[in-house]
Amino acid sequence: MVFGSEEKLSQTVHIEGFDPRLLFGQNDIYLRIIEKAFTASIVARGDKIIIEGKAEEVKQIVSLFKDLIARLGQGTMITEQYLNYSMEMVKEAGDGPAELIAENRADDLGLKRIIHPKTVGQKVYLDAIAEHDIVFSIGPAGTGKTYLAVAEAVASLKKREVNRIVLVRPAVEAGESLGFLPGDIRAKVDPYLRPVYDALHEMMPAEKIKKLIELGIIEIVPLAFMRGRTLNHTFVILDEAQNTTPAQMKMFLTRLGEGARAVITGDITQIDLDDKKGSGLVVIQKILTGIEGIKFIYLSDKDVVRHPLVQKIIRAYERFEKGH
């Protein structure tokens, strides 16, 4: 049907197998958000959703509802954050994230809870870890860089693909002035390693983690303690890598031995070094590009899976830093 110079379209989406209120939200809040984001008419009648308007928009809305229905079919509830992300995806790519990542949504890694990607960027990240020995994950806070890396490390250990997990972080600034901090060495470094402890506790019972640490199967260490070591058949994660110097980054990467895998994560917008251009994570992108077996993954604010306001905060900072 053509009205004026624009092609018009009418399509119907059928809802089956679940309560429509899960799709539309409490008091139809999700439906109102969708209606506000598009100009097309959206009418919900029983188990049907009738969409009428410009052909391109109607196709996007149909894809959006199919994506939301697919997410509910996966047993995952819809949130306002996910809805906004899905709307962005269908406008950009034509498909929603649940459709694009469905093939490994049930990627049960044998952990305390099922871990699966929540965004397309996270799926690309997990695929890269599975296919490459060294992966660099660069992106803002809240994108799951450390969390997913730890999940893959634990899964690799359980599948006996590696014998050990070593979780590494720069302590304090890149200078690692541990001697000026109070307490013994454990008291000095624990605050800086707490995020990787937290990620581990999401994956495994506390008693199991304690036992594996006592046996040396899981090791959590500051970067300064990596010098002179060779790590064979080990899954190594370097977290907060933006706070390494180029020399430290080289030292870390050259620790890898036979059967080792490494994931290096960091946010180059939060560098604590005085010379931000001298960050090892910034420099390494120019050195290792194009080498087979190494993959750089770039996550963005669209991959933020924390509080919905985190995504808005990141974007606000980006606008401010660009002078807009």
C-alpha positions as CSV (number, residue, x, y, z in Angstrom):
1,M,0.0,0.0,0.0
2,V,1.3,3.4,-0.9
3,F,0.1,6.6,0.7
4,G,1.6,9.8,-0.7
5,S,5.2,9.1,-1.6
6,E,5.8,6.6,1.2
7,E,5.1,2.9,1.2
8,K,2.8,1.9,4.1
9,L,2.6,-1.5,5.6
10,S,0.5,-3.5,8.1
11,Q,1.8,-6.5,9.9
12,T,0.6,-8.7,12.8
13,V,2.8,-10.3,15.5
14,H,1.3,-13.3,17.4
15,I,2.0,-13.8,21.1
16,E,2.0,-17.5,22.2
17,G,3.2,-19.4,25.2
18,F,3.4,-16.6,27.8
19,D,1.5,-13.8,29.5
20,P,1.5,-10.7,27.2
21,R,2.1,-8.6,30.4
22,L,5.7,-10.0,30.4
23,L,6.1,-8.5,27.0
24,F,4.4,-5.2,27.5
25,G,5.6,-4.5,31.1
26,Q,3.8,-3.4,34.2
27,N,0.9,-1.1,33.2
28,D,2.1,-1.5,29.6
29,I,5.2,0.7,30.3
30,Y,7.3,-1.1,27.7
31,L,4.6,-0.7,25.1
32,R,4.5,3.0,25.7
33,I,8.3,3.3,25.4
34,I,8.1,1.5,22.0
35,E,5.2,3.7,20.8
36,K,7.2,6.8,21.8
37,A,10.3,5.6,19.9
38,F,8.4,5.0,16.6
39,T,5.8,6.9,14.6
40,A,3.9,3.7,13.5
41,S,0.6,2.7,15.1
42,I,0.9,-0.2,17.5
43,V,-2.3,-1.9,18.7
44,A,-2.3,-4.8,21.1
45,R,-5.4,-7.0,21.0
46,G,-5.4,-10.2,23.0
47,D,-2.6,-12.4,21.6
48,K,-2.0,-10.2,18.6
49,I,0.0,-7.0,18.0
50,I,-1.0,-5.1,14.9
51,I,1.6,-2.6,13.5
52,E,0.8,-0.1,10.8
53,G,2.9,2.7,9.3
54,K,5.9,3.3,7.1
55,A,7.2,0.0,5.8
56,E,10.7,0.4,7.2
57,E,9.5,1.2,10.7
58,V,6.9,-1.6,10.7
59,K,9.7,-4.1,9.8
60,Q,11.8,-2.7,12.6
61,I,9.0,-3.0,15.1
62,V,8.2,-6.5,14.0
63,S,11.8,-7.5,14.5
64,L,11.8,-5.8,17.9
65,F,8.8,-7.8,19.1
66,K,10.3,-11.0,17.7
67,D,13.5,-10.2,19.6
68,L,11.7,-9.5,22.9
69,I,9.6,-12.7,22.4
70,A,12.8,-14.7,21.7
71,R,14.3,-13.3,25.0
72,L,11.3,-14.4,27.0
73,G,11.5,-17.8,25.3
74,Q,15.1,-18.0,26.6
75,G,13.7,-17.6,30.1
76,T,15.1,-14.1,30.6
77,M,13.0,-11.2,31.7
78,I,12.8,-8.0,29.7
79,T,14.1,-4.9,31.4
80,E,13.9,-1.3,30.3
81,Q,17.7,-1.3,29.7
82,Y,17.4,-4.3,27.4
83,L,14.4,-2.8,25.6
84,N,16.3,0.4,24.8
85,Y,19.3,-1.7,23.6
86,S,17.1,-3.9,21.4
87,M,15.4,-0.8,19.8
88,E,18.9,0.6,19.0
89,M,19.9,-2.7,17.4
90,V,16.9,-3.2,15.2
91,K,17.3,0.4,14.0
92,E,20.9,-0.2,13.1
93,A,21.2,-3.9,12.2
94,G,17.6,-5.0,11.5
95,D,17.8,-7.7,14.2
96,G,17.6,-7.5,18.0
97,P,20.4,-8.8,20.3
98,A,18.4,-11.9,21.4
99,E,18.1,-13.1,17.8
100,L,21.8,-12.4,17.0
101,I,23.2,-14.1,20.1
102,A,20.6,-17.0,20.3
103,E,23.1,-19.6,19.0
104,N,25.2,-19.5,22.2
105,R,22.7,-18.1,24.7
106,A,22.6,-21.5,26.5
107,D,26.4,-21.6,26.6
108,D,26.3,-23.3,30.0
109,L,29.9,-23.1,31.2
110,G,29.3,-25.5,34.0
111,L,29.4,-22.7,36.6
112,K,27.4,-21.8,39.6
113,R,25.1,-19.9,37.3
114,I,24.5,-19.9,33.5
115,I,26.7,-17.3,31.9
116,H,25.7,-16.1,28.4
117,P,26.2,-12.9,26.5
118,K,23.7,-10.1,27.0
119,T,24.8,-8.0,24.0
120,V,26.1,-8.6,20.6
121,G,29.4,-7.1,21.6
122,Q,29.7,-9.6,24.5
123,K,29.0,-12.5,22.1
124,V,31.8,-11.3,19.8
125,Y,34.0,-11.1,22.8
126,L,33.2,-14.7,24.0
127,D,33.6,-16.0,20.5
128,A,37.1,-14.3,20.3
129,I,38.2,-16.0,23.5
130,A,37.1,-19.3,22.2
131,E,39.0,-18.9,18.9
132,H,42.2,-17.0,19.9
133,D,45.0,-17.6,22.4
134,I,45.4,-13.9,23.2
135,V,42.4,-11.5,23.4
136,F,42.5,-7.8,24.2
137,S,39.1,-6.5,25.4
138,I,38.9,-2.7,25.5
139,G,35.8,-0.8,26.6
140,P,34.1,1.2,29.2
141,A,33.0,0.2,32.7
142,G,30.1,-2.2,33.0
143,T,30.6,-4.1,29.7
144,G,31.5,-7.4,31.4
145,K,35.1,-7.4,30.3
146,T,36.5,-9.0,33.5
147,Y,33.3,-10.9,34.4
148,L,33.1,-12.8,31.1
149,A,36.9,-13.5,31.0
150,V,36.8,-15.0,34.5
151,A,33.7,-17.1,33.5
152,E,35.7,-18.5,30.5
153,A,38.7,-19.1,32.6
154,V,36.7,-21.1,35.2
155,A,35.0,-23.0,32.4
156,S,38.3,-23.9,30.7
157,L,39.6,-25.1,34.1
158,K,36.5,-27.3,34.6
159,K,36.9,-28.7,31.1
160,R,40.6,-29.4,31.8
161,E,41.7,-27.3,28.9
162,V,44.1,-25.5,31.3
163,N,45.6,-26.6,34.6
164,R,45.6,-23.2,36.4
165,I,44.0,-19.8,36.4
166,V,46.1,-16.7,37.2
167,L,44.3,-13.4,37.7
168,V,46.6,-10.4,37.5
169,R,46.1,-6.7,38.2
170,P,48.4,-3.7,38.4
171,A,48.5,-2.6,42.1
172,V,48.0,1.1,42.8
173,E,49.4,3.0,39.9
174,A,51.7,1.4,37.3
175,G,54.6,2.2,39.7
176,E,53.1,-0.3,42.1
177,S,54.4,1.3,45.3
178,L,53.3,-1.5,47.5
179,G,55.9,-0.8,50.2
180,F,54.2,2.5,51.2
181,L,50.9,0.7,52.1
182,P,50.2,-0.5,55.6
183,G,50.0,-4.2,56.5
184,D,51.5,-7.4,55.2
185,I,51.7,-8.2,51.4
186,R,48.2,-9.7,51.4
187,A,46.7,-6.6,53.1
188,K,48.6,-4.4,50.6
189,V,47.3,-6.0,47.4
190,D,43.9,-7.3,48.3
191,P,42.0,-4.0,47.8
192,Y,43.3,-3.9,44.2
193,L,42.5,-7.5,43.5
194,R,39.0,-7.4,45.0
195,P,37.1,-7.1,41.7
196,V,38.6,-10.4,40.4
197,Y,37.7,-12.0,43.7
198,D,34.1,-10.7,43.3
199,A,33.9,-12.1,39.8
200,L,35.1,-15.5,41.0
201,H,32.5,-15.6,43.7
202,E,29.8,-15.2,41.0
203,M,31.1,-18.4,39.3
204,M,32.0,-20.7,42.2
205,P,31.1,-21.4,45.8
206,A,33.4,-19.7,48.3
207,E,34.7,-22.9,49.8
208,K,35.7,-24.2,46.4
209,I,37.5,-21.0,45.6
210,K,39.4,-21.1,48.9
211,K,40.5,-24.7,48.3
212,L,41.7,-24.0,44.7
213,I,43.6,-20.9,45.9
214,E,45.3,-23.0,48.7
215,L,46.2,-25.6,46.1
216,G,47.6,-22.9,43.8
217,I,45.2,-23.9,41.0
218,I,43.8,-20.3,41.2
219,E,46.2,-17.5,41.8
220,I,45.4,-13.9,42.2
221,V,48.5,-11.7,42.1
222,P,49.6,-8.1,41.4
223,L,51.4,-7.6,38.1
224,A,54.7,-6.8,39.8
225,F,54.9,-10.5,41.0
226,M,54.8,-11.8,37.4
227,R,58.5,-11.1,36.5
228,G,60.6,-14.1,35.8
229,R,57.7,-16.6,35.6
230,T,56.7,-18.9,32.7
231,L,53.0,-19.9,32.7
232,N,52.3,-23.2,31.0
233,H,48.8,-24.6,30.4
234,T,47.4,-21.6,32.3
235,F,44.5,-19.2,31.6
236,V,45.8,-15.8,32.5
237,I,43.7,-12.6,32.8
238,L,45.3,-9.1,33.1
239,D,42.7,-6.7,34.4
240,E,42.9,-2.9,34.4
241,A,45.6,-3.1,31.7
242,Q,45.2,0.5,30.9
243,N,47.4,1.2,34.0
244,T,50.4,-0.8,32.7
245,T,53.4,0.8,31.1
246,P,54.6,-0.6,27.7
247,A,57.4,-2.4,29.5
248,Q,55.0,-4.0,31.9
249,M,52.7,-5.1,29.1
250,K,55.7,-6.7,27.3
251,M,56.8,-8.4,30.5
252,F,53.3,-9.8,31.0
253,L,52.8,-11.1,27.4
254,T,56.2,-12.8,27.4
255,R,55.2,-14.9,30.5
256,L,53.0,-17.1,28.4
257,G,54.2,-20.6,28.0
258,E,53.0,-23.8,26.3
259,G,49.2,-24.2,26.2
260,A,48.6,-20.8,27.8
261,R,45.8,-18.5,27.0
262,A,45.5,-14.8,27.9
263,V,42.7,-12.2,28.1
264,I,43.8,-8.6,28.7
265,T,41.1,-6.1,29.7
266,G,41.0,-2.4,30.2
267,D,39.3,0.9,29.7
268,I,41.5,3.4,27.9
269,T,39.3,6.3,29.1
270,Q,40.3,5.7,32.7
271,I,44.1,5.7,32.6
272,D,45.7,6.6,36.0
273,L,49.2,7.0,34.5
274,D,50.7,10.5,34.3
275,D,51.5,9.8,30.7
276,K,48.2,8.6,29.3
277,K,49.6,8.1,25.8
278,G,52.2,5.9,27.4
279,S,49.7,3.3,28.6
280,G,50.7,-0.2,27.7
281,L,47.2,-0.9,26.5
282,V,47.2,2.1,24.2
283,V,50.7,1.3,22.7
284,I,50.1,-2.4,22.3
285,Q,47.3,-1.8,19.8
286,K,49.9,-0.3,17.4
287,I,52.4,-3.2,18.0
288,L,50.3,-6.3,17.7
289,T,47.8,-5.6,15.0
290,G,47.4,-8.2,12.3
291,I,49.1,-11.0,14.2
292,E,47.4,-14.4,13.8
293,G,46.1,-15.8,17.1
294,I,45.7,-12.3,18.7
295,K,42.4,-10.5,18.6
296,F,41.4,-7.0,19.7
297,I,37.7,-6.6,20.8
298,Y,36.2,-3.1,21.3
299,L,33.1,-2.9,23.5
300,S,31.1,0.3,23.7
301,D,28.5,2.0,25.9
302,K,25.9,-0.2,24.0
303,D,27.4,-3.2,25.8
304,V,27.0,-1.8,29.3
305,V,25.0,-4.2,31.4
306,R,25.0,-2.4,34.8
307,H,22.4,0.1,35.9
308,P,20.8,1.8,32.9
309,L,22.2,5.2,34.1
310,V,25.8,3.9,33.7
311,Q,25.3,3.9,29.9
312,K,24.0,7.5,30.0
313,I,26.9,8.6,32.3
314,I,29.4,7.2,29.9
315,R,27.8,9.0,26.9
316,A,27.6,12.2,28.9
317,Y,31.4,12.0,29.7
318,E,32.1,11.3,26.0
319,R,30.2,14.4,25.0
320,F,31.9,16.5,27.6
321,E,35.4,15.3,26.6
322,K,34.6,16.1,23.0
323,G,33.5,19.6,24.0
324,H,29.9,19.1,22.9
